[in-house]
């Protein structure tokens, strides 16, 4: 029987960087890897909002990305 085991967490912040020549919004993102595996969603959100306070742009979204290893046990 195969089982998925959480092997990694990352937080991705997407934020607006400005506008292009046509007036469309432009965006960028920053990935923070090696986030603790036991970090709650509330904690991750709090860290993302705290980082937003250090940035010159507003965050569009905070994404949690999880990686799993699938093993036969």
mmCIF file as gemmi writes it, N, C-alpha and C atoms, coordinates in Angstrom:
data_model
loop_
_atom_site.group_PDB
_atom_site.id
_atom_site.type_symbol
_atom_site.label_atom_id
_atom_site.label_alt_id
_atom_site.label_comp_id
_atom_site.label_asym_id
_atom_site.label_entity_id
_atom_site.label_seq_id
_atom_site.pdbx_PDB_ins_code
_atom_site.Cartn_x
_atom_site.Cartn_y
_atom_site.Cartn_z
_atom_site.occupancy
_atom_site.B_iso_or_equiv
_atom_site.pdbx_formal_charge
_atom_site.auth_seq_id
_atom_site.auth_asym_id
_atom_site.pdbx_PDB_model_num
ATOM 1 N N . UNK Axp A 1 ? 0.84 -1.173 0 1 0 ? 1 A 1
ATOM 2 C CA . UNK Axp A 1 ? 0 0 0 1 0 ? 1 A 1
ATOM 3 C C . UNK Axp A 1 ? 0.894 1.248 0 1 0 ? 1 A 1
ATOM 4 N N . UNK Axp A 2 ? 0.601 2.181 -0.864 1 0 ? 2 A 1
ATOM 5 C CA . UNK Axp A 2 ? 1.39 3.407 -0.974 1 0 ? 2 A 1
ATOM 6 C C . UNK Axp A 2 ? 0.879 4.46 0.002 1 0 ? 2 A 1
ATOM 7 N N . UNK Axp A 3 ? 1.816 5.226 0.535 1 0 ? 3 A 1
ATOM 8 C CA . UNK Axp A 3 ? 1.49 6.291 1.477 1 0 ? 3 A 1
ATOM 9 C C . UNK Axp A 3 ? 2.255 7.544 1.081 1 0 ? 3 A 1
ATOM 10 N N . UNK Axp A 4 ? 1.584 8.697 1.146 1 0 ? 4 A 1
ATOM 11 C CA . UNK Axp A 4 ? 2.226 9.981 0.862 1 0 ? 4 A 1
ATOM 12 C C . UNK Axp A 4 ? 2.737 10.569 2.17 1 0 ? 4 A 1
ATOM 13 N N . UNK Axp A 5 ? 4.008 10.968 2.168 1 0 ? 5 A 1
ATOM 14 C CA . UNK Axp A 5 ? 4.65 11.535 3.35 1 0 ? 5 A 1
ATOM 15 C C . UNK Axp A 5 ? 5.08 12.96 3.02 1 0 ? 5 A 1
ATOM 16 N N . UNK Axp A 6 ? 4.627 13.911 3.821 1 0 ? 6 A 1
ATOM 17 C CA . UNK Axp A 6 ? 4.987 15.307 3.616 1 0 ? 6 A 1
ATOM 18 C C . UNK Axp A 6 ? 6.498 15.462 3.743 1 0 ? 6 A 1
ATOM 19 N N . UNK Axp A 7 ? 7.128 16.012 2.712 1 0 ? 7 A 1
ATOM 20 C CA . UNK Axp A 7 ? 8.586 16.142 2.713 1 0 ? 7 A 1
ATOM 21 C C . UNK Axp A 7 ? 9.069 17.581 2.621 1 0 ? 7 A 1
ATOM 22 N N . UNK Axp A 8 ? 8.176 18.518 2.305 1 0 ? 8 A 1
ATOM 23 C CA . UNK Axp A 8 ? 8.615 19.902 2.206 1 0 ? 8 A 1
ATOM 24 C C . UNK Axp A 8 ? 7.469 20.881 2.11 1 0 ? 8 A 1
ATOM 25 N N . UNK Axp A 9 ? 7.68 22.07 2.661 1 0 ? 9 A 1
ATOM 26 C CA . UNK Axp A 9 ? 6.733 23.175 2.583 1 0 ? 9 A 1
ATOM 27 C C . UNK Axp A 9 ? 7.436 24.381 1.989 1 0 ? 9 A 1
ATOM 28 N N . UNK Axp A 10 ? 6.688 25.163 1.243 1 0 ? 10 A 1
ATOM 29 C CA . UNK Axp A 10 ? 7.2 26.429 0.73 1 0 ? 10 A 1
ATOM 30 C C . UNK Axp A 10 ? 6.08 27.461 0.792 1 0 ? 10 A 1
ATOM 31 N N . UNK Axp A 11 ? 6.48 28.725 0.933 1 0 ? 11 A 1
ATOM 32 C CA . UNK Axp A 11 ? 5.532 29.829 0.895 1 0 ? 11 A 1
ATOM 33 C C . UNK Axp A 11 ? 5.888 30.689 -0.306 1 0 ? 11 A 1
ATOM 34 N N . UNK Axp A 12 ? 4.881 31.005 -1.115 1 0 ? 12 A 1
ATOM 35 C CA . UNK Axp A 12 ? 5.087 31.833 -2.297 1 0 ? 12 A 1
ATOM 36 C C . UNK Axp A 12 ? 4.248 33.086 -2.148 1 0 ? 12 A 1
ATOM 37 N N . UNK Axp A 13 ? 4.904 34.228 -2.243 1 0 ? 13 A 1
ATOM 38 C CA . UNK Axp A 13 ? 4.224 35.513 -2.163 1 0 ? 13 A 1
ATOM 39 C C . UNK Axp A 13 ? 4.182 36.127 -3.552 1 0 ? 13 A 1
ATOM 40 N N . UNK Axp A 14 ? 2.997 36.457 -4.029 1 0 ? 14 A 1
ATOM 41 C CA . UNK Axp A 14 ? 2.842 37.152 -5.308 1 0 ? 14 A 1
ATOM 42 C C . UNK Axp A 14 ? 2.468 38.595 -5.007 1 0 ? 14 A 1
ATOM 43 N N . UNK Axp A 15 ? 3.146 39.53 -5.663 1 0 ? 15 A 1
ATOM 44 C CA . UNK Axp A 15 ? 2.905 40.935 -5.394 1 0 ? 15 A 1
ATOM 45 C C . UNK Axp A 15 ? 2.974 41.755 -6.678 1 0 ? 15 A 1
ATOM 46 N N . UNK Axp A 16 ? 2.285 42.878 -6.652 1 0 ? 16 A 1
ATOM 47 C CA . UNK Axp A 16 ? 2.244 43.778 -7.804 1 0 ? 16 A 1
ATOM 48 C C . UNK Axp A 16 ? 3.529 44.595 -7.837 1 0 ? 16 A 1
ATOM 49 N N . UNK Axp A 17 ? 4.147 44.656 -9.03 1 0 ? 17 A 1
ATOM 50 C CA . UNK Axp A 17 ? 5.395 45.409 -9.172 1 0 ? 17 A 1
ATOM 51 C C . UNK Axp A 17 ? 5.207 46.719 -9.926 1 0 ? 17 A 1
ATOM 52 N N . UNK Axp A 18 ? 4.053 46.9 -10.537 1 0 ? 18 A 1
ATOM 53 C CA . UNK Axp A 18 ? 3.799 48.137 -11.278 1 0 ? 18 A 1
ATOM 54 C C . UNK Axp A 18 ? 2.854 47.885 -12.426 1 0 ? 18 A 1
ATOM 55 N N . UNK Axp A 19 ? 3 48.686 -13.477 1 0 ? 19 A 1
ATOM 56 C CA . UNK Axp A 19 ? 2.185 48.54 -14.686 1 0 ? 19 A 1
ATOM 57 C C . UNK Axp A 19 ? 3.088 48.594 -15.907 1 0 ? 19 A 1
ATOM 58 N N . UNK Axp A 20 ? 2.625 47.981 -16.993 1 0 ? 20 A 1
ATOM 59 C CA . UNK Axp A 20 ? 3.386 48.017 -18.232 1 0 ? 20 A 1
ATOM 60 C C . UNK Axp A 20 ? 2.927 49.196 -19.092 1 0 ? 20 A 1
ATOM 61 N N . UNK Axp A 21 ? 3.456 49.276 -20.309 1 0 ? 21 A 1
ATOM 62 C CA . UNK Axp A 21 ? 3.134 50.388 -21.211 1 0 ? 21 A 1
ATOM 63 C C . UNK Axp A 21 ? 1.646 50.466 -21.566 1 0 ? 21 A 1
ATOM 64 N N . UNK Axp A 22 ? 0.971 49.319 -21.527 1 0 ? 22 A 1
ATOM 65 C CA . UNK Axp A 22 ? -0.45 49.277 -21.863 1 0 ? 22 A 1
ATOM 66 C C . UNK Axp A 22 ? -1.333 49.589 -20.657 1 0 ? 22 A 1
ATOM 67 N N . UNK Axp A 23 ? -0.726 49.752 -19.499 1 0 ? 23 A 1
ATOM 68 C CA . UNK Axp A 23 ? -1.495 50.022 -18.288 1 0 ? 23 A 1
ATOM 69 C C . UNK Axp A 23 ? -1.905 48.776 -17.526 1 0 ? 23 A 1
ATOM 70 N N . UNK Axp A 24 ? -1.465 47.61 -17.998 1 0 ? 24 A 1
ATOM 71 C CA . UNK Axp A 24 ? -1.782 46.356 -17.302 1 0 ? 24 A 1
ATOM 72 C C . UNK Axp A 24 ? -0.869 46.19 -16.096 1 0 ? 24 A 1
ATOM 73 N N . UNK Axp A 25 ? -1.406 45.62 -15.037 1 0 ? 25 A 1
ATOM 74 C CA . UNK Axp A 25 ? -0.604 45.348 -13.848 1 0 ? 25 A 1
ATOM 75 C C . UNK Axp A 25 ? 0.477 44.32 -14.151 1 0 ? 25 A 1
ATOM 76 N N . UNK Axp A 26 ? 1.637 44.483 -13.549 1 0 ? 26 A 1
ATOM 77 C CA . UNK Axp A 26 ? 2.713 43.498 -13.643 1 0 ? 26 A 1
ATOM 78 C C . UNK Axp A 26 ? 2.941 42.931 -12.244 1 0 ? 26 A 1
ATOM 79 N N . UNK Axp A 27 ? 3.327 41.666 -12.199 1 0 ? 27 A 1
ATOM 80 C CA . UNK Axp A 27 ? 3.463 40.963 -10.935 1 0 ? 27 A 1
ATOM 81 C C . UNK Axp A 27 ? 4.8 40.243 -10.874 1 0 ? 27 A 1
ATOM 82 N N . UNK Axp A 28 ? 5.223 39.961 -9.668 1 0 ? 28 A 1
ATOM 83 C CA . UNK Axp A 28 ? 6.396 39.148 -9.423 1 0 ? 28 A 1
ATOM 84 C C . UNK Axp A 28 ? 6.081 38.253 -8.24 1 0 ? 28 A 1
ATOM 85 N N . UNK Axp A 29 ? 6.922 37.28 -7.99 1 0 ? 29 A 1
ATOM 86 C CA . UNK Axp A 29 ? 6.694 36.405 -6.847 1 0 ? 29 A 1
ATOM 87 C C . UNK Axp A 29 ? 8.023 36.064 -6.189 1 0 ? 29 A 1
ATOM 88 N N . UNK Axp A 30 ? 7.926 35.71 -4.933 1 0 ? 30 A 1
ATOM 89 C CA . UNK Axp A 30 ? 9.094 35.299 -4.148 1 0 ? 30 A 1
ATOM 90 C C . UNK Axp A 30 ? 8.748 34 -3.46 1 0 ? 30 A 1
ATOM 91 N N . UNK Axp A 31 ? 9.647 33.023 -3.564 1 0 ? 31 A 1
ATOM 92 C CA . UNK Axp A 31 ? 9.436 31.71 -2.96 1 0 ? 31 A 1
ATOM 93 C C . UNK Axp A 31 ? 10.359 31.556 -1.758 1 0 ? 31 A 1
ATOM 94 N N . UNK Axp A 32 ? 9.785 31.106 -0.655 1 0 ? 32 A 1
ATOM 95 C CA . UNK Axp A 32 ? 10.545 30.817 0.555 1 0 ? 32 A 1
ATOM 96 C C . UNK Axp A 32 ? 10.441 29.313 0.801 1 0 ? 32 A 1
ATOM 97 N N . UNK Axp A 33 ? 11.54 28.614 0.614 1 0 ? 33 A 1
ATOM 98 C CA . UNK Axp A 33 ? 11.564 27.155 0.762 1 0 ? 33 A 1
ATOM 99 C C . UNK Axp A 33 ? 11.956 26.76 2.177 1 0 ? 33 A 1
ATOM 100 N N . UNK Axp A 34 ? 11.873 25.474 2.431 1 0 ? 34 A 1
ATOM 101 C CA . UNK Axp A 34 ? 12.276 24.889 3.711 1 0 ? 34 A 1
ATOM 102 C C . UNK Axp A 34 ? 11.493 25.455 4.895 1 0 ? 34 A 1
ATOM 103 N N . UNK Axp A 35 ? 10.201 25.689 4.683 1 0 ? 35 A 1
ATOM 104 C CA . UNK Axp A 35 ? 9.316 26.114 5.761 1 0 ? 35 A 1
ATOM 105 C C . UNK Axp A 35 ? 9.052 24.894 6.655 1 0 ? 35 A 1
ATOM 106 N N . UNK Axp A 36 ? 9.024 25.104 7.949 1 0 ? 36 A 1
ATOM 107 C CA . UNK Axp A 36 ? 8.806 23.992 8.877 1 0 ? 36 A 1
ATOM 108 C C . UNK Axp A 36 ? 7.571 23.187 8.495 1 0 ? 36 A 1
ATOM 109 N N . UNK Axp A 37 ? 7.685 21.88 8.601 1 0 ? 37 A 1
ATOM 110 C CA . UNK Axp A 37 ? 6.592 20.987 8.215 1 0 ? 37 A 1
ATOM 111 C C . UNK Axp A 37 ? 5.399 21.097 9.152 1 0 ? 37 A 1
ATOM 112 N N . UNK Axp A 38 ? 5.625 21.499 10.403 1 0 ? 38 A 1
ATOM 113 C CA . UNK Axp A 38 ? 4.537 21.575 11.374 1 0 ? 38 A 1
ATOM 114 C C . UNK Axp A 38 ? 3.923 22.968 11.48 1 0 ? 38 A 1
ATOM 115 N N . UNK Axp A 39 ? 4.296 23.878 10.595 1 0 ? 39 A 1
ATOM 116 C CA . UNK Axp A 39 ? 3.755 25.24 10.619 1 0 ? 39 A 1
ATOM 117 C C . UNK Axp A 39 ? 2.276 25.213 10.219 1 0 ? 39 A 1
ATOM 118 N N . UNK Axp A 40 ? 1.432 25.843 11.01 1 0 ? 40 A 1
ATOM 119 C CA . UNK Axp A 40 ? -0.001 25.869 10.697 1 0 ? 40 A 1
ATOM 120 C C . UNK Axp A 40 ? -0.274 26.885 9.586 1 0 ? 40 A 1
ATOM 121 N N . UNK Axp A 41 ? -1.442 26.771 8.988 1 0 ? 41 A 1
ATOM 122 C CA . UNK Axp A 41 ? -1.835 27.719 7.945 1 0 ? 41 A 1
ATOM 123 C C . UNK Axp A 41 ? -1.928 29.134 8.504 1 0 ? 41 A 1
ATOM 124 N N . UNK Axp A 42 ? -2.428 29.277 9.733 1 0 ? 42 A 1
ATOM 125 C CA . UNK Axp A 42 ? -2.508 30.592 10.364 1 0 ? 42 A 1
ATOM 126 C C . UNK Axp A 42 ? -1.119 31.199 10.559 1 0 ? 42 A 1
ATOM 127 N N . UNK Axp A 43 ? -0.173 30.368 10.985 1 0 ? 43 A 1
ATOM 128 C CA . UNK Axp A 43 ? 1.205 30.844 11.171 1 0 ? 43 A 1
ATOM 129 C C . UNK Axp A 43 ? 1.818 31.274 9.843 1 0 ? 43 A 1
ATOM 130 N N . UNK Axp A 44 ? 1.595 30.483 8.811 1 0 ? 44 A 1
ATOM 131 C CA . UNK Axp A 44 ? 2.132 30.81 7.492 1 0 ? 44 A 1
ATOM 132 C C . UNK Axp A 44 ? 1.555 32.134 6.997 1 0 ? 44 A 1
ATOM 133 N N . UNK Axp A 45 ? 0.27 32.329 7.189 1 0 ? 45 A 1
ATOM 134 C CA . UNK Axp A 45 ? -0.379 33.569 6.78 1 0 ? 45 A 1
ATOM 135 C C . UNK Axp A 45 ? 0.186 34.756 7.565 1 0 ? 45 A 1
ATOM 136 N N . UNK Axp A 46 ? 0.381 34.567 8.852 1 0 ? 46 A 1
ATOM 137 C CA . UNK Axp A 46 ? 0.935 35.636 9.691 1 0 ? 46 A 1
ATOM 138 C C . UNK Axp A 46 ? 2.335 36.031 9.244 1 0 ? 46 A 1
ATOM 139 N N . UNK Axp A 47 ? 3.145 35.055 8.908 1 0 ? 47 A 1
ATOM 140 C CA . UNK Axp A 47 ? 4.502 35.338 8.424 1 0 ? 47 A 1
ATOM 141 C C . UNK Axp A 47 ? 4.426 36.084 7.091 1 0 ? 47 A 1
ATOM 142 N N . UNK Axp A 48 ? 3.558 35.652 6.197 1 0 ? 48 A 1
ATOM 143 C CA . UNK Axp A 48 ? 3.392 36.326 4.908 1 0 ? 48 A 1
ATOM 144 C C . UNK Axp A 48 ? 2.963 37.778 5.077 1 0 ? 48 A 1
ATOM 145 N N . UNK Axp A 49 ? 2.023 38.03 5.976 1 0 ? 49 A 1
ATOM 146 C CA . UNK Axp A 49 ? 1.565 39.402 6.221 1 0 ? 49 A 1
ATOM 147 C C . UNK Axp A 49 ? 2.658 40.239 6.874 1 0 ? 49 A 1
ATOM 148 N N . UNK Axp A 50 ? 3.46 39.631 7.74 1 0 ? 50 A 1
ATOM 149 C CA . UNK Axp A 50 ? 4.575 40.358 8.356 1 0 ? 50 A 1
ATOM 150 C C . UNK Axp A 50 ? 5.607 40.747 7.295 1 0 ? 50 A 1
ATOM 151 N N . UNK Axp A 51 ? 5.868 39.839 6.354 1 0 ? 51 A 1
ATOM 152 C CA . UNK Axp A 51 ? 6.799 40.149 5.264 1 0 ? 51 A 1
ATOM 153 C C . UNK Axp A 51 ? 6.247 41.253 4.368 1 0 ? 51 A 1
ATOM 154 N N . UNK Axp A 52 ? 4.938 41.275 4.193 1 0 ? 52 A 1
ATOM 155 C CA . UNK Axp A 52 ? 4.311 42.322 3.393 1 0 ? 52 A 1
ATOM 156 C C . UNK Axp A 52 ? 4.617 43.703 3.978 1 0 ? 52 A 1
ATOM 157 N N . UNK Axp A 53 ? 4.672 43.781 5.294 1 0 ? 53 A 1
ATOM 158 C CA . UNK Axp A 53 ? 4.982 45.038 5.95 1 0 ? 53 A 1
ATOM 159 C C . UNK Axp A 53 ? 6.382 45.543 5.651 1 0 ? 53 A 1
ATOM 160 N N . UNK Axp A 54 ? 7.273 44.653 5.243 1 0 ? 54 A 1
ATOM 161 C CA . UNK Axp A 54 ? 8.649 45.023 4.908 1 0 ? 54 A 1
ATOM 162 C C . UNK Axp A 54 ? 8.834 45.339 3.43 1 0 ? 54 A 1
ATOM 163 N N . UNK Axp A 55 ? 7.791 45.06 2.642 1 0 ? 55 A 1
ATOM 164 C CA . UNK Axp A 55 ? 7.873 45.251 1.194 1 0 ? 55 A 1
ATOM 165 C C . UNK Axp A 55 ? 7.26 46.586 0.795 1 0 ? 55 A 1
ATOM 166 N N . UNK Axp A 56 ? 7.651 47.045 -0.378 1 0 ? 56 A 1
ATOM 167 C CA . UNK Axp A 56 ? 7.079 48.297 -0.889 1 0 ? 56 A 1
ATOM 168 C C . UNK Axp A 56 ? 5.809 48.046 -1.701 1 0 ? 56 A 1
ATOM 169 N N . UNK Axp A 57 ? 5.417 46.794 -1.871 1 0 ? 57 A 1
ATOM 170 C CA . UNK Axp A 57 ? 4.227 46.43 -2.64 1 0 ? 57 A 1
ATOM 171 C C . UNK Axp A 57 ? 3.264 45.622 -1.784 1 0 ? 57 A 1
ATOM 172 N N . UNK Axp A 58 ? 1.994 45.674 -2.16 1 0 ? 58 A 1
ATOM 173 C CA . UNK Axp A 58 ? 0.997 44.855 -1.486 1 0 ? 58 A 1
ATOM 174 C C . UNK Axp A 58 ? 1.014 43.443 -2.057 1 0 ? 58 A 1
ATOM 175 N N . UNK Axp A 59 ? 0.801 42.471 -1.187 1 0 ? 59 A 1
ATOM 176 C CA . UNK Axp A 59 ? 0.759 41.081 -1.617 1 0 ? 59 A 1
ATOM 177 C C . UNK Axp A 59 ? -0.595 40.787 -2.247 1 0 ? 59 A 1
ATOM 178 N N . UNK Axp A 60 ? -0.563 40.127 -3.393 1 0 ? 60 A 1
ATOM 179 C CA . UNK Axp A 60 ? -1.786 39.706 -4.083 1 0 ? 60 A 1
ATOM 180 C C . UNK Axp A 60 ? -2.302 38.414 -3.45 1 0 ? 60 A 1
ATOM 181 N N . UNK Axp A 61 ? -1.387 37.475 -3.194 1 0 ? 61 A 1
ATOM 182 C CA . UNK Axp A 61 ? -1.768 36.258 -2.489 1 0 ? 61 A 1
ATOM 183 C C . UNK Axp A 61 ? -0.564 35.624 -1.813 1 0 ? 61 A 1
ATOM 184 N N . UNK Axp A 62 ? -0.887 34.776 -0.834 1 0 ? 62 A 1
ATOM 185 C CA . UNK Axp A 62 ? 0.104 33.96 -0.137 1 0 ? 62 A 1
ATOM 186 C C . UNK Axp A 62 ? -0.256 32.518 -0.462 1 0 ? 62 A 1
ATOM 187 N N . UNK Axp A 63 ? 0.682 31.8 -1.065 1 0 ? 63 A 1
ATOM 188 C CA . UNK Axp A 63 ? 0.425 30.412 -1.464 1 0 ? 63 A 1
ATOM 189 C C . UNK Axp A 63 ? 1.283 29.472 -0.621 1 0 ? 63 A 1
ATOM 190 N N . UNK Axp A 64 ? 0.668 28.393 -0.186 1 0 ? 64 A 1
ATOM 191 C CA . UNK Axp A 64 ? 1.395 27.33 0.503 1 0 ? 64 A 1
ATOM 192 C C . UNK Axp A 64 ? 1.544 26.177 -0.476 1 0 ? 64 A 1
ATOM 193 N N . UNK Axp A 65 ? 2.781 25.762 -0.693 1 0 ? 65 A 1
ATOM 194 C CA . UNK Axp A 65 ? 3.042 24.643 -1.597 1 0 ? 65 A 1
ATOM 195 C C . UNK Axp A 65 ? 3.659 23.515 -0.787 1 0 ? 65 A 1
ATOM 196 N N . UNK Axp A 66 ? 3.086 22.34 -0.915 1 0 ? 66 A 1
ATOM 197 C CA . UNK Axp A 66 ? 3.583 21.183 -0.18 1 0 ? 66 A 1
ATOM 198 C C . UNK Axp A 66 ? 4.065 20.119 -1.146 1 0 ? 66 A 1
ATOM 199 N N . UNK Axp A 67 ? 5.176 19.483 -0.782 1 0 ? 67 A 1
ATOM 200 C CA . UNK Axp A 67 ? 5.733 18.386 -1.563 1 0 ? 67 A 1
ATOM 201 C C . UNK Axp A 67 ? 5.616 17.108 -0.758 1 0 ? 67 A 1
ATOM 202 N N . UNK Axp A 68 ? 5.279 16.028 -1.432 1 0 ? 68 A 1
ATOM 203 C CA . UNK Axp A 68 ? 5.109 14.731 -0.777 1 0 ? 68 A 1
ATOM 204 C C . UNK Axp A 68 ? 5.959 13.675 -1.476 1 0 ? 68 A 1
ATOM 205 N N . UNK Axp A 69 ? 6.446 12.743 -0.698 1 0 ? 69 A 1
ATOM 206 C CA . UNK Axp A 69 ? 7.074 11.541 -1.231 1 0 ? 69 A 1
ATOM 207 C C . UNK Axp A 69 ? 6.033 10.429 -1.125 1 0 ? 69 A 1
ATOM 208 N N . UNK Axp A 70 ? 5.881 9.673 -2.176 1 0 ? 70 A 1
ATOM 209 C CA . UNK Axp A 70 ? 4.951 8.542 -2.138 1 0 ? 70 A 1
ATOM 210 C C . UNK Axp A 70 ? 5.784 7.275 -2.061 1 0 ? 70 A 1
ATOM 211 N N . UNK Axp A 71 ? 5.555 6.527 -0.987 1 0 ? 71 A 1
ATOM 212 C CA . UNK Axp A 71 ? 6.35 5.321 -0.739 1 0 ? 71 A 1
ATOM 213 C C . UNK Axp A 71 ? 5.438 4.132 -0.507 1 0 ? 71 A 1
ATOM 214 N N . UNK Axp A 72 ? 5.959 2.986 -0.786 1 0 ? 72 A 1
ATOM 215 C CA . UNK Axp A 72 ? 5.261 1.728 -0.52 1 0 ? 72 A 1
ATOM 216 C C . UNK Axp A 72 ? 5.687 1.265 0.865 1 0 ? 72 A 1
ATOM 217 N N . UNK Axp A 73 ? 4.697 1.12 1.743 1 0 ? 73 A 1
ATOM 218 C CA . UNK Axp A 73 ? 5.053 0.675 3.097 1 0 ? 73 A 1
ATOM 219 C C . UNK Axp A 73 ? 4.518 -0.71 3.377 1 0 ? 73 A 1
